Amino acid sequence: MRNRRQTLPLRHDRGLDSGGRISDLCEMAHVTITAALSRYTHGKTEFEYPNVATIKQLIRAFSEEFPDIKPHLEEGAAFAIDGQLFQDSLLEPIQPDSEVHILPQIGGG
C-alpha cells in the first residue's frame, strides 16, 4: 500500500502566525460575495483571507487582488460577520475563523 498524503481542510493553509513565522495550520476568514460583485473578481464568489483583523484590512486585501472592486466595497457595501450585519464600520473586528458575507449597496428610492 502506498502512503497517502493527508489533505488539510479547505480553511487551513500555510500562513503566518502571530509572531510572523510560517505556520502549517492557519485559520482564515471565509469570505463570500454576491454574484453582483463577482464581476470584479473574475466570477469568483468565495475567498479565504488570512491575517485580516478588521473590515478595513479585508477591503485592502480585496483591493490588492482585485482593484476594480475597491470603490464598491468602500461606498455603501454592508458586511455580515458571523451573522451580524455592519455598515460603515471599518474597524469592526474579524476573527480568524469568521464567516464574512459582503453585500453591495442596494439602490432604492
PEJO-V854291 format. One record per helix or strand of 3 or more residues. SS is the DSSP state (H for helix, E for strand). FROM is the first residue (numbers start at 1). LEN is the number of residues. Records with the same first field share a line. If there is no record, write none. Layout:
SS->FROM-LEN / FROM-LEN
This chain:
E->12-5 / 22-6 / 29-5 / 46-4 / 78-4 / 84-4 / 99-5
H->37-4 / 55-11 / 67-8
